[in-house]
């Protein structure tokens, strides 16, 4: 028995009267009982834009597991072998006895726990993803930016004429449902709603500003069409949802016939990384100078349309 240590009955040896040596310092000292110091995430999840010291977040991905690491005292392999992992403990990391790996293949909230020497610690990892739905009917959700008095003066979504049939808009609201549930209270910022557009617009039979910049309207590639911030609600509400809004139009280009055909795709990003699949929608309209009302076609819906390569009015 090392000098100064208790025997099995709790009695002390005579040597305990001698000055004690450093515990665990030599073979004559008391064996140091390993204890957990803490656990933390060391790879593939972050705390930026995340509320709470024990919360970490990342985006769903087929690769790059989240790595959780335990620190012990002493911080040795012998101590790591004794760690008791529980909760959503993931899988062992080969060659790293103090680490566990968590898959990012599905949106999920992990609760990882560890215990050693009477000391416990835990943390949460939120694997984020969003599903985007394009609302083209019904009314504007209460937590989205409202249309108010704009356009036809209602919150009714869809293709709406106004101004005596001289103008029309395709009023839509993209909604992103973020998972896992309850994330609204943890990941409150870092979200973005993105949109791209591909248009074939015509002015009296002529292509309208051919090119692939954001100000061009006869495109052969996707161009950025992201809404201004005033039309978005990017702090998740209690339903874990964020919102965008759009209303492309058809109206007179001078006194000429006008046509617009558009495909759009929307997606969500978190921290600058893509956090959803892309959701498509379309808008098309025609303005006929010889008709009253002048709007002769207005249509908005989900999916995509074939963009015509010839003008309807001047083929």
N, C-alpha and C positions, 0 to 999 in steps of 0.2 A: 504494500500500500504506500503511495507517495506520502512523504512527510507532510503533516498538517491537514490531511484529508480525513473525512469521517469513514468509520468502518460500516459494515452492513447494518449494525444496530444503532447507528447514530452516535456511538461513543467516539471520543477523540483519542488519538494516540498520545503517548507522552511527548512526542515530538512537537505537538501543537504549542507547547510552551516556548518553543524556540521561535526566533523571528521568522515570519513567513516568507517564502520565496515568491516571486511573481507568478500569479496563477497562469498556468498553461505555458510558462516560459521555458521550463526544463522538464526533463523526465521525472524530476523530483517534485514538481508543482502539481496542483490539482488540474486534471484534464479540463480544458476549456469547453464548455457546452456551447455548441454553435447556435446562433440565433439569426433570424431574418432581420435585415435592415430595412429593405423596401423592395417593391417591384416597380418597373417602369417600362415604357415602350422605347425600344432603341432603333426601330426601323419600320418604315412604310406606314406610319400614321403620325398625325401632328396635333398640336393643341392650338394652333393659330385659328382664330375665328370660332373657338370652342370655349364654352362656359364650364367652369368647374375644374379643380386641380386634378381630379381623378379621371377626367374624361379625355379621350383621344378619338380622332376621326380620320377616315380615309374614304376613298371612292372604290366602289366595287370593281374588281379586276380579276381576271383568271389566273394571274401570276402575282409574284411579289407578296408573299405572306407577311402579315404583321408579326414582328418579333417582340415578345415580352421577356424581360430579363430580371432575374432576382439577384440582389446583392446580399451577402451574408457576412457574419462576423464569427470566425475568420472566413475570408472569402476564398475558400478552397474547394476542390472537387469533393473531398470527404464530406464537407458540410452540404454541398449542393445535392449529394445523393440522398440526403435526409429531408429535403424540402417536400412538403405535402401540398401538391397542387390540387385545387378543387374548383367548383363552378364550371365555367366554360374554359377548360384548361387547354384546349387545342391538342396539339401533337408535340412530341419530343423533337428537339433539334439535334441531329446527329453530331456527336462530339462536343455538345454544349449542354452540360447537365443542368445549368442554371437558366436555360432558355426554353420557351414554348413558342410554337408558331400557330397563328390563327389564319384560316383561309379567308380570302376576300372574294370568293366566287359568288357569294350571295349577300344581298343586303341583310344586315343582322346587327343586333346589339349583343356584344360579348360582355360577360362579367367574370373576370379572372380573379381567383383568390389563391393565396399562398400562406403557409404557416410553417414556422420552424422555431423551436425553443420557446414556445409560448408567445411568440410575436406573430401577428397576422397583418397582412396588407392586401388591398384589392384595387382594381381599376376597371374602367369600362372602355371598350373599343366599339365605336359606331361605324359600321360599314355602310356608306351612303349610296343611294340611288334614287332617281326620280322617274316617274312616268308622266309623259306630257299628253294631255288631251286638248283638242281644239274644239271649243264650243262655238257652233255656228247657228244655234237655235236656242230658244228659251230667252232668259234675261241675264243681264250682267250679274255675276255673283256679288254678294254684298261686300266682300272683302277685296274685290278688284277695284281698279280705278273706274269710276262711273262716267258714262257719256254725258250725263246732265242734259243741258240744252243744246248740245252739239248735234248737227245733222238733222235727223228727223225728230229730235227732242224726246226720245224714249230710250229705255234700257233694253228694248227688244233687239235681239241679235239676228243676223241674217242679212240678206240683200234688201236694202231699204231705199226707196225713192223719196225725194223731198224737193222743195223749191219748185212745186208745180210739175214735177216729172222732168225737170231740166238737169237734175243731178241724182246720183245714186252712190251708195256706199255698201261695202261688204263688211259688216260689223261682226267682229269675232273676239273671243277671249281665250287665249291659251292658258291652261291651268296645269301646274306641275305638282303632283302628289309625291312628297318625299318620304322615303322610308329609311330606317325602321320607325315605327310609331313612337311618338314622344320626342322626336328629334327637334321639334320647334323650340323646346325649352333648353336645348343644349347647343345646337349649331344655328345661331341666329343671324350670322352674317357670312359674307364670302360668296353669296349666291349671285348668279347672273342668268338672265333669260336672253338667248341669242336667236336671231332670225336671219335667213338668207332668202334672196328673191331671184327668180329668173323670169324676165318679162319679154313679150313681143307686143309692143304698142305701135299703133299706126295713127298718123295724122293726115287725113285726106288721101289715104293710100300710100303714104310715105312712111318709112321706118322712123320711129321717134328716137332720136339720139342713139344711134347704134354704138355699142361699146360695152365694156365690162367694168366700169367704175360705178360707184354708188349713185351717181347722177345720171346714168344712162338707162334707157328704158326699152332697148331692143338688144337683148343679151344672148350670148352663146355660152356663158358660164355663170355660176352662182355669184351674186354680189351681196355684200353686207347690207342688211336692211333692219338692223336691230333698233328697237323702239327707243325713243328718248326716255330718260329716267322718270319723267313726270307721268308716263303712262304705265309704269310698272310698280308692283308691290313685291319686294324681294326679301322681306322679313317673314319667315314662315308663320302662318297663323296657327291657332290651336288645332286645326285639322291637318297640320303639316303641309300646307299648300302655299305656293307662291303664284303670282299672276302677271300676265302681260295683257296688252290690248292693241288692236289695230283696226283700221277701217279704210282700206284702199278704195279709190273712187273712180267714177267715170263722169266726165262733164265736158263742156264745150272747149275745144282748143281753137279759140277764135270763132269763126263761123264754119269751120270744116267738119266733115264727118270724122268721128274718133272711135278708136277701138282699143281695148286693153285686155290682154290675156296674161295671167301670172300664175306661177307656181311658187309656193313658199315652203320652207322647212324650218322648224323651231326645235331648239334643244336647250338643256340646262347645263351650266357649268358651276363647279364649286372650286374656289381657289385657283381658277384659271384652267382647270381640267374638266373634260367632258364628263357629265354625271347623268346622262340619260341617252336613250335612243332618239333619233330624229322623227318628228311628227310632221306630216305634210298636209297642206291645204291649198286651195286655189281661189282665185277671183277672176271673173271675166265680165266685160261690159261693152256695150255699143251705144254710141250717140249719133243719131241720124238727123242731120240738119233739115231734112225735108218732112220730118214727122212732128207731131205734137200730141203727147209729150215726146221729147227728143230721145229719152232713154228707151231703147228698144230691147236691150238685153242686160240683165243683171243677175249674177249667179255666184254664190260662194258656197264652198263645201270642203269636206276633208278629202285627202288623197291628192291626186294630181290630174292634170289635163294635158292633152297634146297641144303644144304651142304652134299655131298656124304660121306657115311661111309665106302666105299670101293674104292680102287684105280682103275682108268680106265685101266692102263697098267698091273697091277698085282692084279686082283680081287681075 
